[in-house]
Amino acid sequence: MRFTLKGDEIAADTEGKNEGRGFYLCPDEKCIDSAVKRKAFNRACRRNVDADSIEKAIKIALDTKGGNECQ
């Protein structure tokens, strides 16, 4: 799953066309939990990101991918 930073919020880049530097996360539940616990989104964006923004982006990305297995 690819994510980008839009303003102060994380955005799921479901089509791989969002502008800006992107970062990737495996769609596996363990990977997601680990990234949230380790504050990987904050490090990737080089700023503090609202937890609600992260949850919303992850949900959108998972709903679009239609599954949650590493590929």
C-alpha angles and dihedrals in degrees: 000000000000124000133185135187115250110184105310096335135083114240127199107234097210094168099037092239105104114123122244135041112325132202131200137226130186110246092230116119092232091053092049094048091048093049092050093047093048091045090236092159091058092050094047091051094040090228141068111280124199112257091225090056090052093049092048093050093047091050092050092048094049093046090051095046091051097219144030112239127119114252 
